[in-house]
Amino acid sequence: ETGVTQTPRHLVMGMTNKKSLKCEQHLGHNAMYWYKQSAKKPLELMFVYNFKEQTENNSVPSRFSPECPNSSHLFLHLHTLQPEDSALYLCASRRDRGTQETQYFGPGTRLLVL
Amino acid sequence: AQSVTQLGSHVSVSEGALVLLRCNYSSSVPPYLFWYVQYPNQGLQLLLKYTSAATLVKGINGFEAEFKKSETSFHLTKPSAHMSDAAEYFCAVITGNTDKLIFGTGTRLQVFP
């Protein structure tokens, strides 16, 4: 059973809409991540937060705006998206930034941009 | 920079047959290696990880992987496939003090009765 939850599980939005994805972890972890998973491409790391501070922005377009109000919650605010942004967005958490630590993933939000 | 290559985007086996999913890594420093599994409409679940303690790593659901430095490989195996093993499998590598877990492109495993 995953300790990382994501809502909504599915989202359809138009290019002019504004929506937000939510991730919550119940594992007491300090680091949280957003990934994008597109068909036939490796998982792409988007953002990393450690103790609520953003430590990595992997050249993500500004139409994606992350927010981490505390170590348990992570949001991804979406606005004026493009059809090519349709993908599965995965949230993950990890106890610390140590390299041996396992990242635990949520079930993802499948996003379709029309 | 580190990278991961998964040979074969699709692998098909019969139920009861050996499963072998290939992963080769590239890293200039000792790597930490992971195998994740993704079932349909779900997130990624850790199968096993190599953290330099032992070269043969046993994971969940009967899977294991062997770290071979000389071959820069970390292939995933299971002696006898089960229908429930049908999923997508991802190999990943991380090195140094970094947050970047680098994933391969994945291998989709099909199991036929």
Interface residues (C-beta under 8 A of the other chain):
Chain A: T2 V4 Q6 A31 Y33 K40 K41 P42 L43 L45 V48 N50 T55 E56 L90 A92 R97 T99 Q100 T102 Q103 Y104 F105 G106 P107 G108 R110
Chain B: S9 Y32 F34 Y36 N41 Q42 G43 L44 Q45 L46 K49 T51 F90 I94 T95 G96 N97 T98 D99 K100 L101 I102 F103 G104 T105 G106
